[in-house]
């Protein structure tokens, strides 16, 4: 993900990371399930490609 494009605050990202951890799913699986649950028609299968760097991106805040 592009850090310069991110408009989500660190606090919110931390909460999302906590929810993802509680779910027992990978970040990619969690986001894909949110997309399907809320009926967002945004080619959910392509999100895995966009989210490959999400782990490293989130880890940059922990660092």
PQR file with spaces between the fields and no chain letter, atoms N, CA, C, O and H, PARSE charges and radii, in Angstrom:
ATOM       1  N    UNK     1       0.836   -1.186    0.000 -0.4000 1.5000
ATOM       2  CA   UNK     1       0.000    0.000    0.000 -0.0000 2.0000
ATOM       3  C    UNK     1       0.876    1.243    0.000  0.5500 1.7000
ATOM       4  O    UNK     1       2.008    1.233    0.486 -0.5500 1.4000
ATOM       5  N    UNK     2       0.342    2.271   -0.538 -0.4000 1.5000
ATOM       6  CA   UNK     2       1.071    3.525   -0.612 -0.0000 2.0000
ATOM       7  C    UNK     2       0.823    4.328    0.664  0.5500 1.7000
ATOM       8  O    UNK     2      -0.298    4.766    0.924 -0.5500 1.4000
ATOM       9  H    UNK     2      -0.577    2.279   -0.932  0.4000 1.0000
ATOM      10  N    UNK     3       1.872    4.514    1.449 -0.4000 1.5000
ATOM      11  CA   UNK     3       1.733    5.241    2.718 -0.0000 2.0000
ATOM      12  C    UNK     3       1.233    6.663    2.512  0.5500 1.7000
ATOM      13  O    UNK     3       0.511    7.196    3.354 -0.5500 1.4000
ATOM      14  H    UNK     3       2.782    4.158    1.237  0.4000 1.0000
ATOM      15  N    UNK     4       1.611    7.277    1.403 -0.4000 1.5000
ATOM      16  CA   UNK     4       1.211    8.657    1.147 -0.0000 2.0000
ATOM      17  C    UNK     4      -0.271    8.771    0.804  0.5500 1.7000
ATOM      18  O    UNK     4      -0.856    9.847    0.932 -0.5500 1.4000
ATOM      19  H    UNK     4       2.198    6.844    0.719  0.4000 1.0000
ATOM      20  N    UNK     5      -0.870    7.687    0.376 -0.4000 1.5000
ATOM      21  CA   UNK     5      -2.284    7.698    0.005 -0.0000 2.0000
ATOM      22  C    UNK     5      -3.185    7.401    1.197  0.5500 1.7000
ATOM      23  O    UNK     5      -4.376    7.710    1.168 -0.5500 1.4000
ATOM      24  H    UNK     5      -0.395    6.813    0.272  0.4000 1.0000
ATOM      25  N    UNK     6      -2.633    6.811    2.230 -0.4000 1.5000
ATOM      26  CA   UNK     6      -3.428    6.374    3.370 -0.0000 2.0000
ATOM      27  C    UNK     6      -4.081    7.551    4.084  0.5500 1.7000
ATOM      28  O    UNK     6      -3.408    8.496    4.497 -0.5500 1.4000
ATOM      29  H    UNK     6      -1.665    6.559    2.254  0.4000 1.0000
ATOM      30  N    UNK     7      -5.398    7.478    4.222 -0.4000 1.5000
ATOM      31  CA   UNK     7      -6.145    8.522    4.923 -0.0000 2.0000
ATOM      32  C    UNK     7      -6.777    7.965    6.190  0.5500 1.7000
ATOM      33  O    UNK     7      -7.643    8.600    6.791 -0.5500 1.4000
ATOM      34  H    UNK     7      -5.944    6.711    3.887  0.4000 1.0000
ATOM      35  N    UNK     8      -6.344    6.786    6.588 -0.4000 1.5000
ATOM      36  CA   UNK     8      -6.859    6.156    7.802 -0.0000 2.0000
ATOM      37  C    UNK     8      -5.853    6.407    8.912  0.5500 1.7000
ATOM      38  O    UNK     8      -4.660    6.153    8.747 -0.5500 1.4000
ATOM      39  H    UNK     8      -5.640    6.270    6.100  0.4000 1.0000
ATOM      40  N    UNK     9      -6.333    6.905   10.038 -0.4000 1.5000
ATOM      41  CA   UNK     9      -5.427    7.239   11.141 -0.0000 2.0000
ATOM      42  C    UNK     9      -4.779    5.984   11.727  0.5500 1.7000
ATOM      43  O    UNK     9      -5.322    4.883   11.625 -0.5500 1.4000
ATOM      44  H    UNK     9      -7.302    7.111   10.172  0.4000 1.0000
ATOM      45  N    UNK    10      -3.623    6.167   12.334 -0.4000 1.5000
ATOM      46  CA   UNK    10      -2.898    5.062   12.956 -0.0000 2.0000
ATOM      47  C    UNK    10      -3.761    4.385   14.011  0.5500 1.7000
ATOM      48  O    UNK    10      -3.731    3.162   14.142 -0.5500 1.4000
ATOM      49  H    UNK    10      -3.182    7.061   12.416  0.4000 1.0000
ATOM      50  N    UNK    11      -4.522    5.157   14.758 -0.4000 1.5000
ATOM      51  CA   UNK    11      -5.395    4.608   15.789 -0.0000 2.0000
ATOM      52  C    UNK    11      -6.413    3.627   15.193  0.5500 1.7000
ATOM      53  O    UNK    11      -6.643    2.552   15.746 -0.5500 1.4000
ATOM      54  H    UNK    11      -4.546    6.151   14.652  0.4000 1.0000
ATOM      55  N    UNK    12      -7.009    4.002   14.080 -0.4000 1.5000
ATOM      56  CA   UNK    12      -7.987    3.136   13.422 -0.0000 2.0000
ATOM      57  C    UNK    12      -7.298    1.893   12.874  0.5500 1.7000
ATOM      58  O    UNK    12      -7.820    0.786   13.010 -0.5500 1.4000
ATOM      59  H    UNK    12      -6.821    4.876   13.631  0.4000 1.0000
ATOM      60  N    UNK    13      -6.130    2.063   12.255 -0.4000 1.5000
ATOM      61  CA   UNK    13      -5.393    0.909   11.743 -0.0000 2.0000
ATOM      62  C    UNK    13      -5.034   -0.057   12.866  0.5500 1.7000
ATOM      63  O    UNK    13      -5.102   -1.273   12.687 -0.5500 1.4000
ATOM      64  H    UNK    13      -5.707    2.962   12.144  0.4000 1.0000
ATOM      65  N    UNK    14      -4.653    0.477   14.020 -0.4000 1.5000
ATOM      66  CA   UNK    14      -4.342   -0.378   15.169 -0.0000 2.0000
ATOM      67  C    UNK    14      -5.565   -1.178   15.600  0.5500 1.7000
ATOM      68  O    UNK    14      -5.457   -2.359   15.931 -0.5500 1.4000
ATOM      69  H    UNK    14      -4.598    1.465   14.165  0.4000 1.0000
ATOM      70  N    UNK    15      -6.730   -0.533   15.596 -0.4000 1.5000
ATOM      71  CA   UNK    15      -7.966   -1.228   15.968 -0.0000 2.0000
ATOM      72  C    UNK    15      -8.308   -2.313   14.957  0.5500 1.7000
ATOM      73  O    UNK    15      -8.736   -3.405   15.333 -0.5500 1.4000
ATOM      74  H    UNK    15      -6.818    0.426   15.327  0.4000 1.0000
ATOM      75  N    UNK    16      -8.121   -2.017   13.679 -0.4000 1.5000
ATOM      76  CA   UNK    16      -8.385   -3.001   12.634 -0.0000 2.0000
ATOM      77  C    UNK    16      -7.426   -4.177   12.779  0.5500 1.7000
ATOM      78  O    UNK    16      -7.840   -5.330   12.660 -0.5500 1.4000
ATOM      79  H    UNK    16      -7.773   -1.130   13.374  0.4000 1.0000
ATOM      80  N    UNK    17      -6.154   -3.898   13.034 -0.4000 1.5000
ATOM      81  CA   UNK    17      -5.184   -4.977   13.238 -0.0000 2.0000
ATOM      82  C    UNK    17      -5.597   -5.862   14.401  0.5500 1.7000
ATOM      83  O    UNK    17      -5.436   -7.081   14.342 -0.5500 1.4000
ATOM      84  H    UNK    17      -5.818   -2.962   13.131  0.4000 1.0000
ATOM      85  N    UNK    18      -6.127   -5.261   15.454 -0.4000 1.5000
ATOM      86  CA   UNK    18      -6.596   -6.025   16.606 -0.0000 2.0000
ATOM      87  C    UNK    18      -7.782   -6.908   16.222  0.5500 1.7000
ATOM      88  O    UNK    18      -7.841   -8.075   16.611 -0.5500 1.4000
ATOM      89  H    UNK    18      -6.258   -4.271   15.502  0.4000 1.0000
ATOM      90  N    UNK    19      -8.718   -6.359   15.466 -0.4000 1.5000
ATOM      91  CA   UNK    19      -9.870   -7.138   15.005 -0.0000 2.0000
ATOM      92  C    UNK    19      -9.436   -8.295   14.113  0.5500 1.7000
ATOM      93  O    UNK    19      -9.956   -9.406   14.223 -0.5500 1.4000
ATOM      94  H    UNK    19      -8.671   -5.411   15.150  0.4000 1.0000
ATOM      95  N    UNK    20      -8.486   -8.026   13.234 -0.4000 1.5000
ATOM      96  CA   UNK    20      -7.982   -9.074   12.352 -0.0000 2.0000
ATOM      97  C    UNK    20      -7.347  -10.181   13.182  0.5500 1.7000
ATOM      98  O    UNK    20      -7.579  -11.362   12.923 -0.5500 1.4000
ATOM      99  H    UNK    20      -8.064   -7.123   13.145  0.4000 1.0000
ATOM     100  N    UNK    21      -6.547   -9.810   14.176 -0.4000 1.5000
ATOM     101  CA   UNK    21      -5.934  -10.803   15.057 -0.0000 2.0000
ATOM     102  C    UNK    21      -6.977  -11.620   15.792  0.5500 1.7000
ATOM     103  O    UNK    21      -6.844  -12.839   15.908 -0.5500 1.4000
ATOM     104  H    UNK    21      -6.358   -8.851   14.386  0.4000 1.0000
ATOM     105  N    UNK    22      -8.017  -10.961   16.291 -0.4000 1.5000
ATOM     106  CA   UNK    22      -9.089  -11.657   17.005 -0.0000 2.0000
ATOM     107  C    UNK    22      -9.857  -12.611   16.100  0.5500 1.7000
ATOM     108  O    UNK    22     -10.380  -13.624   16.563 -0.5500 1.4000
ATOM     109  H    UNK    22      -8.125   -9.972   16.197  0.4000 1.0000
ATOM     110  N    UNK    23      -9.925  -12.293   14.816 -0.4000 1.5000
ATOM     111  CA   UNK    23     -10.693  -13.118   13.880 -0.0000 2.0000
ATOM     112  C    UNK    23      -9.989  -14.434   13.557  0.5500 1.7000
ATOM     113  O    UNK    23     -10.634  -15.408   13.169 -0.5500 1.4000
ATOM     114  H    UNK    23      -9.500  -11.470   14.439  0.4000 1.0000
ATOM     115  N    UNK    24      -8.672  -14.460   13.717 -0.4000 1.5000
ATOM     116  CA   UNK    24      -7.915  -15.660   13.374 -0.0000 2.0000
ATOM     117  C    UNK    24      -7.680  -15.807   11.877  0.5500 1.7000
ATOM     118  O    UNK    24      -7.175  -16.836   11.428 -0.5500 1.4000
ATOM     119  H    UNK    24      -8.148  -13.668   14.032  0.4000 1.0000
ATOM     120  N    UNK    25      -8.041  -14.794   11.103 -0.4000 1.5000
ATOM     121  CA   UNK    25      -7.855  -14.833    9.653 -0.0000 2.0000
ATOM     122  C    UNK    25      -6.615  -14.037    9.266  0.5500 1.7000
ATOM     123  O    UNK    25      -6.119  -13.211   10.032 -0.5500 1.4000
ATOM     124  H    UNK    25      -8.451  -13.958   11.467  0.4000 1.0000
ATOM     125  N    UNK    26      -6.129  -14.304    8.061 -0.4000 1.5000
ATOM     126  CA   UNK    26      -5.070  -13.459    7.516 -0.0000 2.0000
ATOM     127  C    UNK    26      -5.692  -12.107    7.178  0.5500 1.7000
ATOM     128  O    UNK    26      -6.913  -11.985    7.075 -0.5500 1.4000
ATOM     129  H    UNK    26      -6.532  -14.975    7.438  0.4000 1.0000
ATOM     130  N    UNK    27      -4.851  -11.102    7.007 -0.4000 1.5000
ATOM     131  CA   UNK    27      -5.359   -9.771    6.660 -0.0000 2.0000
ATOM     132  C    UNK    27      -6.097   -9.804    5.329  0.5500 1.7000
ATOM     133  O    UNK    27      -7.150   -9.184    5.175 -0.5500 1.4000
ATOM     134  H    UNK    27      -3.859  -11.201    7.091  0.4000 1.0000
ATOM     135  N    UNK    28      -5.539  -10.530    4.376 -0.4000 1.5000
ATOM     136  CA   UNK    28      -6.166  -10.624    3.066 -0.0000 2.0000
ATOM     137  C    UNK    28      -7.537  -11.275    3.166  0.5500 1.7000
ATOM     138  O    UNK    28      -8.505  -10.797    2.573 -0.5500 1.4000
ATOM     139  H    UNK    28      -4.684  -11.033    4.502  0.4000 1.0000
ATOM     140  N    UNK    29      -7.618  -12.387    3.932 -0.4000 1.5000
ATOM     141  CA   UNK    29      -8.883  -13.099    4.091 -0.0000 2.0000
ATOM     142  C    UNK    29      -9.915  -12.224    4.811  0.5500 1.7000
ATOM     143  O    UNK    29     -11.088  -12.210    4.438 -0.5500 1.4000
ATOM     144  H    UNK    29      -6.833  -12.775    4.414  0.4000 1.0000
ATOM     145  N    UNK    30      -9.477  -11.500    5.841 -0.4000 1.5000
ATOM     146  CA   UNK    30     -10.363  -10.623    6.604 -0.0000 2.0000
ATOM     147  C    UNK    30     -10.968   -9.546    5.707  0.5500 1.7000
ATOM     148  O    UNK    30     -12.180   -9.332    5.714 -0.5500 1.4000
ATOM     149  H    UNK    30      -8.524  -11.512    6.145  0.4000 1.0000
ATOM     150  N    UNK    31     -10.116   -8.868    4.933 -0.4000 1.5000
ATOM     151  CA   UNK    31     -10.585   -7.800    4.049 -0.0000 2.0000
ATOM     152  C    UNK    31     -11.509   -8.363    2.978  0.5500 1.7000
ATOM     153  O    UNK    31     -12.542   -7.769    2.668 -0.5500 1.4000
ATOM     154  H    UNK    31      -9.131   -9.041    4.926  0.4000 1.0000
ATOM     155  N    UNK    32     -11.139   -9.505    2.415 -0.4000 1.5000
ATOM     156  CA   UNK    32     -11.977  -10.128    1.388 -0.0000 2.0000
ATOM     157  C    UNK    32     -13.349  -10.467    1.963  0.5500 1.7000
ATOM     158  O    UNK    32     -14.364  -10.270    1.295 -0.5500 1.4000
ATOM     159  H    UNK    32     -10.300   -9.987    2.666  0.4000 1.0000
ATOM     160  N    UNK    33     -13.390  -10.976    3.198 -0.4000 1.5000
ATOM     161  CA   UNK    33     -14.664  -11.302    3.837 -0.0000 2.0000
ATOM     162  C    UNK    33     -15.482  -10.050    4.130  0.5500 1.7000
ATOM     163  O    UNK    33     -16.706  -10.078    4.008 -0.5500 1.4000
ATOM     164  H    UNK    33     -12.566  -11.137    3.741  0.4000 1.0000
ATOM     165  N    UNK    34     -14.835   -8.956    4.511 -0.4000 1.5000
ATOM     166  CA   UNK    34     -15.562   -7.698    4.699 -0.0000 2.0000
ATOM     167  C    UNK    34     -16.206   -7.246    3.392  0.5500 1.7000
ATOM     168  O    UNK    34     -17.363   -6.826    3.369 -0.5500 1.4000
ATOM     169  H    UNK    34     -13.840   -8.934    4.610  0.4000 1.0000
ATOM     170  N    UNK    35     -15.451   -7.336    2.321 -0.4000 1.5000
ATOM     171  CA   UNK    35     -15.954   -6.933    1.011 -0.0000 2.0000
ATOM     172  C    UNK    35     -17.182   -7.755    0.645  0.5500 1.7000
ATOM     173  O    UNK    35     -18.181   -7.212    0.174 -0.5500 1.4000
ATOM     174  H    UNK    35     -14.512   -7.677    2.340  0.4000 1.0000
ATOM     175  N    UNK    36     -17.105   -9.056    0.861 -0.4000 1.5000
ATOM     176  CA   UNK    36     -18.234   -9.924    0.530 -0.0000 2.0000
ATOM     177  C    UNK    36     -19.408   -9.685    1.481  0.5500 1.7000
ATOM     178  O    UNK    36     -20.560   -9.680    1.047 -0.5500 1.4000
ATOM     179  H    UNK    36     -16.293   -9.497    1.244  0.4000 1.0000
ATOM     180  N    UNK    37     -19.131   -9.488    2.770 -0.4000 1.5000
ATOM     181  CA   UNK    37     -20.187   -9.278    3.761 -0.0000 2.0000
ATOM     182  C    UNK    37     -20.983   -8.016    3.483  0.5500 1.7000
ATOM     183  O    UNK    37     -22.210   -8.012    3.591 -0.5500 1.4000
ATOM     184  H    UNK    37     -18.196   -9.492    3.123  0.4000 1.0000
ATOM     185  N    UNK    38     -20.287   -6.944    3.123 -0.4000 1.5000
ATOM     186  CA   UNK    38     -20.955   -5.673    2.885 -0.0000 2.0000
ATOM     187  C    UNK    38     -21.410   -5.502    1.436  0.5500 1.7000
ATOM     188  O    UNK    38     -21.955   -4.460    1.071 -0.5500 1.4000
ATOM     189  H    UNK    38     -19.291   -6.947    3.035  0.4000 1.0000
ATOM     190  N    UNK    39     -21.188   -6.518    0.621 -0.4000 1.5000
ATOM     191  CA   UNK    39     -21.669   -6.478   -0.751 -0.0000 2.0000
ATOM     192  C    UNK    39     -20.988   -5.442   -1.614  0.5500 1.7000
ATOM     193  O    UNK    39     -21.603   -4.885   -2.523 -0.5500 1.4000
ATOM     194  H    UNK    39     -20.746   -7.365    0.918  0.4000 1.0000
ATOM     195  N    UNK    40     -19.734   -5.182   -1.341 -0.4000 1.5000
ATOM     196  CA   UNK    40     -18.978   -4.223   -2.143 -0.0000 2.0000
ATOM     197  C    UNK    40     -18.528   -4.940   -3.407  0.5500 1.7000
ATOM     198  O    UNK    40     -17.757   -5.898   -3.341 -0.5500 1.4000
ATOM     199  H    UNK    40     -19.235   -5.635   -0.603  0.4000 1.0000
ATOM     200  N    UNK    41     -18.997   -4.489   -4.532 -0.4000 1.5000
ATOM     201  CA   UNK    41     -18.673   -5.129   -5.799 -0.0000 2.0000
ATOM     202  C    UNK    41     -17.448   -4.448   -6.390  0.5500 1.7000
ATOM     203  O    UNK    41     -17.559   -3.599   -7.275 -0.5500 1.4000
ATOM     204  H    UNK    41     -19.623   -3.711   -4.585  0.4000 1.0000
ATOM     205  N    UNK    42     -16.284   -4.831   -5.892 -0.4000 1.5000
ATOM     206  CA   UNK    42     -15.043   -4.192   -6.323 -0.0000 2.0000
ATOM     207  C    UNK    42     -13.998   -5.220   -6.732  0.5500 1.7000
ATOM     208  O    UNK    42     -12.812   -5.060   -6.445 -0.5500 1.4000
ATOM     209  H    UNK    42     -16.194   -5.521   -5.174  0.4000 1.0000
ATOM     210  N    UNK    43     -14.439   -6.265   -7.397 -0.4000 1.5000
ATOM     211  CA   UNK    43     -13.523   -7.312   -7.826 -0.0000 2.0000
ATOM     212  C    UNK    43     -12.687   -7.799   -6.653  0.5500 1.7000
ATOM     213  O    UNK    43     -11.465   -7.651   -6.651 -0.5500 1.4000
ATOM     214  H    UNK    43     -15.403   -6.395   -7.631  0.4000 1.0000
ATOM     215  N    UNK    44     -13.338   -8.375   -5.665 -0.4000 1.5000
ATOM     216  CA   UNK    44     -12.690   -8.794   -4.425 -0.0000 2.0000
ATOM     217  C    UNK    44     -11.493   -9.698   -4.666  0.5500 1.7000
ATOM     218  O    UNK    44     -10.537   -9.676   -3.891 -0.5500 1.4000
ATOM     219  H    UNK    44     -14.331   -8.496   -5.667  0.4000 1.0000
ATOM     220  N    UNK    45     -11.531  -10.483   -5.717 -0.4000 1.5000
ATOM     221  CA   UNK    45     -10.412  -11.390   -5.967 -0.0000 2.0000
ATOM     222  C    UNK    45      -9.122  -10.643   -6.274  0.5500 1.7000
ATOM     223  O    UNK    45      -8.037  -11.174   -6.040 -0.5500 1.4000
ATOM     224  H    UNK    45     -12.307  -10.501   -6.347  0.4000 1.0000
ATOM     225  N    UNK    46      -9.215   -9.429   -6.791 -0.4000 1.5000
ATOM     226  CA   UNK    46      -8.018   -8.652   -7.102 -0.0000 2.0000
ATOM     227  C    UNK    46      -7.426   -7.989   -5.869  0.5500 1.7000
ATOM     228  O    UNK    46      -6.285   -7.528   -5.916 -0.5500 1.4000
ATOM     229  H    UNK    46     -10.097   -8.997   -6.981  0.4000 1.0000
ATOM     230  N    UNK    47      -8.171   -7.926   -4.761 -0.4000 1.5000
ATOM     231  CA   UNK    47      -7.677   -7.266   -3.564 -0.0000 2.0000
ATOM     232  C    UNK    47      -6.479   -7.985   -2.962  0.5500 1.7000
ATOM     233  O    UNK    47      -5.623   -7.347   -2.350 -0.5500 1.4000
ATOM     234  H    UNK    47      -9.098   -8.300   -4.723  0.4000 1.0000
ATOM     235  N    UNK    48      -6.403   -9.291   -3.124 -0.4000 1.5000
ATOM     236  CA   UNK    48      -5.257  -10.028   -2.589 -0.0000 2.0000
ATOM     237  C    UNK    48      -3.958   -9.470   -3.159  0.5500 1.7000
ATOM     238  O    UNK    48      -2.965   -9.350   -2.441 -0.5500 1.4000
ATOM     239  H    UNK    48      -7.098   -9.810   -3.622  0.4000 1.0000
ATOM     240  N    UNK    49      -3.961   -9.132   -4.432 -0.4000 1.5000
ATOM     241  CA   UNK    49      -2.768   -8.559   -5.053 -0.0000 2.0000
ATOM     242  C    UNK    49      -2.425   -7.210   -4.433  0.5500 1.7000
ATOM     243  O    UNK    49      -1.256   -6.922   -4.175 -0.5500 1.4000
ATOM     244  H    UNK    49      -4.768   -9.229   -5.015  0.4000 1.0000
ATOM     245  N    UNK    50      -3.425   -6.395   -4.199 -0.4000 1.5000
ATOM     246  CA   UNK    50      -3.198   -5.067   -3.634 -0.0000 2.0000
ATOM     247  C    UNK    50      -2.759   -5.128   -2.177  0.5500 1.7000
ATOM     248  O    UNK    50      -2.087   -4.221   -1.685 -0.5500 1.4000
ATOM     249  H    UNK    50      -4.374   -6.629   -4.409  0.4000 1.0000
ATOM     250  N    UNK    51      -3.138   -6.198   -1.493 -0.4000 1.5000
ATOM     251  CA   UNK    51      -2.871   -6.286   -0.062 -0.0000 2.0000
ATOM     252  C    UNK    51      -1.607   -7.064    0.278  0.5500 1.7000
ATOM     253  O    UNK    51      -1.296   -7.236    1.457 -0.5500 1.4000
ATOM     254  H    UNK    51      -3.684   -6.935   -1.892  0.4000 1.0000
ATOM     255  N    UNK    52      -0.877   -7.535   -0.716 -0.4000 1.5000
ATOM     256  CA   UNK    52       0.326   -8.322   -0.436 -0.0000 2.0000
ATOM     257  C    UNK    52       1.309   -7.569    0.445  0.5500 1.7000
ATOM     258  O    UNK    52       1.975   -8.182    1.279 -0.5500 1.4000
ATOM     259  H    UNK    52      -1.130   -7.396   -1.674  0.4000 1.0000
ATOM     260  N    UNK    53       1.417   -6.269    0.283 -0.4000 1.5000
ATOM     261  CA   UNK    53       2.350   -5.485    1.077 -0.0000 2.0000
ATOM     262  C    UNK    53       1.756   -4.958    2.368  0.5500 1.7000
ATOM     263  O    UNK    53       2.415   -4.202    3.081 -0.5500 1.4000
ATOM     264  H    UNK    53       0.876   -5.771   -0.395  0.4000 1.0000
ATOM     265  N    UNK    54       0.519   -5.341    2.688 -0.4000 1.5000
ATOM     266  CA   UNK    54      -0.158   -4.783    3.864 -0.0000 2.0000
ATOM     267  C    UNK    54       0.542   -5.152    5.164  0.5500 1.7000
ATOM     268  O    UNK    54       0.632   -4.327    6.073 -0.5500 1.4000
ATOM     269  H    UNK    54      -0.017   -5.955    2.109  0.4000 1.0000
ATOM     270  N    UNK    55       1.037   -6.382    5.264 -0.4000 1.5000
ATOM     271  CA   UNK    55       1.741   -6.795    6.484 -0.0000 2.0000
ATOM     272  C    UNK    55       2.931   -5.895    6.759  0.5500 1.7000
ATOM     273  O    UNK    55       3.097   -5.397    7.873 -0.5500 1.4000
ATOM     274  H    UNK    55       0.964   -7.053    4.525  0.4000 1.0000
ATOM     275  N    UNK    56       3.759   -5.686    5.747 -0.4000 1.5000
ATOM     276  CA   UNK    56       4.941   -4.837    5.917 -0.0000 2.0000
ATOM     277  C    UNK    56       4.524   -3.404    6.223  0.5500 1.7000
ATOM     278  O    UNK    56       5.159   -2.723    7.028 -0.5500 1.4000
ATOM     279  H    UNK    56       3.625   -6.091    4.842  0.4000 1.0000
ATOM     280  N    UNK    57       3.459   -2.952    5.579 -0.4000 1.5000
ATOM     281  CA   UNK    57       2.958   -1.599    5.808 -0.0000 2.0000
ATOM     282  C    UNK    57       2.529   -1.424    7.259  0.5500 1.7000
ATOM     283  O    UNK    57       2.904   -0.441    7.900 -0.5500 1.4000
ATOM     284  H    UNK    57       2.943   -3.505    4.925  0.4000 1.0000
ATOM     285  N    UNK    58       1.749   -2.364    7.784 -0.4000 1.5000
ATOM     286  CA   UNK    58       1.292   -2.271    9.176 -0.0000 2.0000
ATOM     287  C    UNK    58       2.459   -2.412   10.148  0.5500 1.7000
ATOM     288  O    UNK    58       2.511   -1.736   11.175 -0.5500 1.4000
ATOM     289  H    UNK    58       1.444   -3.162    7.264  0.4000 1.0000
ATOM     290  N    UNK    59       3.386   -3.290    9.812 -0.4000 1.5000
ATOM     291  CA   UNK    59       4.547   -3.480   10.679 -0.0000 2.0000
ATOM     292  C    UNK    59       5.386   -2.213   10.770  0.5500 1.7000
ATOM     293  O    UNK    59       6.098   -2.020   11.755 -0.5500 1.4000
ATOM     294  H    UNK    59       3.343   -3.839    8.977  0.4000 1.0000
ATOM     295  N    UNK    60       5.318   -1.352    9.769 -0.4000 1.5000
ATOM     296  CA   UNK    60       6.103   -0.117    9.800 -0.0000 2.0000
ATOM     297  C    UNK    60       5.637    0.809   10.926  0.5500 1.7000
ATOM     298  O    UNK    60       6.405    1.656   11.382 -0.5500 1.4000
ATOM     299  H    UNK    60       4.739   -1.509    8.968  0.4000 1.0000
ATOM     300  N    UNK    61       4.395    0.661   11.376 -0.4000 1.5000
ATOM     301  CA   UNK    61       3.902    1.472   12.483 -0.0000 2.0000
ATOM     302  C    UNK    61       4.364    0.928   13.830  0.5500 1.7000
ATOM     303  O    UNK    61       4.485    1.675   14.801 -0.5500 1.4000
ATOM     304  H    UNK    61       3.770   -0.027   11.005  0.4000 1.0000
ATOM     305  N    UNK    62       4.620   -0.366   13.881 -0.4000 1.5000
ATOM     306  CA   UNK    62       4.986   -1.019   15.138 -0.0000 2.0000
ATOM     307  C    UNK    62       6.451   -0.792   15.449  0.5500 1.7000
ATOM     308  O    UNK    62       6.825   -0.528   16.592 -0.5500 1.4000
ATOM     309  H    UNK    62       4.523   -0.973   13.092  0.4000 1.0000
ATOM     310  N    UNK    63       7.263   -0.896   14.434 -0.4000 1.5000
ATOM     311  CA   UNK    63       8.614   -0.813   14.393 -0.0000 2.0000
ATOM     312  C    UNK    63       9.647   -0.541   15.249  0.5500 1.7000
ATOM     313  O    UNK    63      10.808   -0.558   14.841 -0.5500 1.4000
ATOM     314  H    UNK    63       6.960   -1.111   13.506  0.4000 1.0000
